[in-house]
């Protein structure tokens, strides 16, 4: 079994509605399911206050640390804000590479 198959098996093994939430996020970025919900890791940001200060207020019911956004379900957050945070990390990594 390759890594992609392992990931899909893991997601498929989660109960709904977490399974659907994980699939949406997996299609976008790195994530982790845990007992209390879902964590999205946004690595590479040097300023550990940036995520909370920039995206925290508009995100909804989420806990934001220096590199992680945790929430119970997608219905509890503003998905557009989460996607903006993920895009910021992706774009900043691309700028560093050039």
TORKOL-4160 file (C-alpha; in steps of 0.2 Angstrom, whole numbers, padded with zeros to 4 digits, m for minus):
98
<pt num="1" X="0000" Y="0000" Z="0000"/>
<pt num="2" X="0007" Y="0017" Z="m0005"/>
<pt num="3" X="0006" Y="0033" Z="0005"/>
<pt num="4" X="m0009" Y="0040" Z="m0004"/>
<pt num="5" X="m0019" Y="0024" Z="m0001"/>
<pt num="6" X="m0014" Y="0024" Z="0017"/>
<pt num="7" X="m0021" Y="0042" Z="0018"/>
<pt num="8" X="m0037" Y="0038" Z="0009"/>
<pt num="9" X="m0039" Y="0022" Z="0020"/>
<pt num="10" X="m0037" Y="0033" Z="0036"/>
<pt num="11" X="m0049" Y="0046" Z="0030"/>
<pt num="12" X="m0062" Y="0033" Z="0025"/>
<pt num="13" X="m0060" Y="0025" Z="0042"/>
<pt num="14" X="m0066" Y="0041" Z="0051"/>
<pt num="15" X="m0084" Y="0043" Z="0056"/>
<pt num="16" X="m0095" Y="0056" Z="0048"/>
<pt num="17" X="m0095" Y="0071" Z="0048"/>
<pt num="18" X="m0077" Y="0071" Z="0052"/>
<pt num="19" X="m0073" Y="0060" Z="0037"/>
<pt num="20" X="m0080" Y="0073" Z="0025"/>
<pt num="21" X="m0072" Y="0087" Z="0033"/>
<pt num="22" X="m0055" Y="0078" Z="0033"/>
<pt num="23" X="m0057" Y="0074" Z="0014"/>
<pt num="24" X="m0061" Y="0093" Z="0010"/>
<pt num="25" X="m0045" Y="0098" Z="0020"/>
<pt num="26" X="m0034" Y="0084" Z="0013"/>
<pt num="27" X="m0038" Y="0091" Z="m0004"/>
<pt num="28" X="m0031" Y="0107" Z="0001"/>
<pt num="29" X="m0016" Y="0105" Z="0014"/>
<pt num="30" X="m0008" Y="0095" Z="0028"/>
<pt num="31" X="m0020" Y="0090" Z="0042"/>
<pt num="32" X="m0022" Y="0079" Z="0057"/>
<pt num="33" X="m0038" Y="0072" Z="0065"/>
<pt num="34" X="m0038" Y="0070" Z="0084"/>
<pt num="35" X="m0051" Y="0066" Z="0097"/>
<pt num="36" X="m0057" Y="0084" Z="0099"/>
<pt num="37" X="m0058" Y="0088" Z="0080"/>
<pt num="38" X="m0046" Y="0093" Z="0066"/>
<pt num="39" X="m0029" Y="0102" Z="0066"/>
<pt num="40" X="m0022" Y="0111" Z="0050"/>
<pt num="41" X="m0004" Y="0114" Z="0051"/>
<pt num="42" X="0003" Y="0129" Z="0042"/>
<pt num="43" X="0022" Y="0127" Z="0044"/>
<pt num="44" X="0036" Y="0139" Z="0038"/>
<pt num="45" X="0028" Y="0155" Z="0046"/>
<pt num="46" X="0042" Y="0164" Z="0055"/>
<pt num="47" X="0031" Y="0176" Z="0065"/>
<pt num="48" X="0022" Y="0165" Z="0078"/>
<pt num="49" X="0009" Y="0178" Z="0081"/>
<pt num="50" X="0005" Y="0180" Z="0062"/>
<pt num="51" X="m0009" Y="0167" Z="0061"/>
<pt num="52" X="m0019" Y="0172" Z="0076"/>
<pt num="53" X="m0017" Y="0191" Z="0073"/>
<pt num="54" X="m0021" Y="0190" Z="0054"/>
<pt num="55" X="m0034" Y="0176" Z="0053"/>
<pt num="56" X="m0040" Y="0172" Z="0071"/>
<pt num="57" X="m0054" Y="0184" Z="0073"/>
<pt num="58" X="m0063" Y="0180" Z="0056"/>
<pt num="59" X="m0060" Y="0161" Z="0057"/>
<pt num="60" X="m0074" Y="0157" Z="0069"/>
<pt num="61" X="m0074" Y="0143" Z="0083"/>
<pt num="62" X="m0055" Y="0139" Z="0081"/>
<pt num="63" X="m0040" Y="0139" Z="0092"/>
<pt num="64" X="m0025" Y="0147" Z="0083"/>
<pt num="65" X="m0007" Y="0144" Z="0088"/>
<pt num="66" X="0009" Y="0149" Z="0079"/>
<pt num="67" X="0008" Y="0136" Z="0066"/>
<pt num="68" X="m0009" Y="0126" Z="0069"/>
<pt num="69" X="m0027" Y="0130" Z="0067"/>
<pt num="70" X="m0038" Y="0118" Z="0077"/>
<pt num="71" X="m0057" Y="0116" Z="0076"/>
<pt num="72" X="m0071" Y="0103" Z="0079"/>
<pt num="73" X="m0079" Y="0104" Z="0062"/>
<pt num="74" X="m0079" Y="0114" Z="0046"/>
<pt num="75" X="m0096" Y="0120" Z="0050"/>
<pt num="76" X="m0089" Y="0130" Z="0065"/>
<pt num="77" X="m0076" Y="0140" Z="0054"/>
<pt num="78" X="m0076" Y="0151" Z="0040"/>
<pt num="79" X="m0068" Y="0140" Z="0026"/>
<pt num="80" X="m0063" Y="0155" Z="0015"/>
<pt num="81" X="m0052" Y="0162" Z="0030"/>
<pt num="82" X="m0044" Y="0145" Z="0032"/>
<pt num="83" X="m0040" Y="0144" Z="0014"/>
<pt num="84" X="m0033" Y="0161" Z="0014"/>
<pt num="85" X="m0021" Y="0156" Z="0028"/>
<pt num="86" X="m0016" Y="0140" Z="0019"/>
<pt num="87" X="m0013" Y="0151" Z="0003"/>
<pt num="88" X="m0002" Y="0163" Z="0012"/>
<pt num="89" X="0009" Y="0149" Z="0018"/>
<pt num="90" X="0010" Y="0141" Z="0001"/>
<pt num="91" X="0014" Y="0158" Z="m0008"/>
<pt num="92" X="0027" Y="0163" Z="0005"/>
<pt num="93" X="0036" Y="0146" Z="0002"/>
<pt num="94" X="0036" Y="0149" Z="m0016"/>
<pt num="95" X="0043" Y="0166" Z="m0014"/>
<pt num="96" X="0057" Y="0159" Z="m0004"/>
<pt num="97" X="0061" Y="0146" Z="m0017"/>
<pt num="98" X="0063" Y="0159" Z="m0031"/>
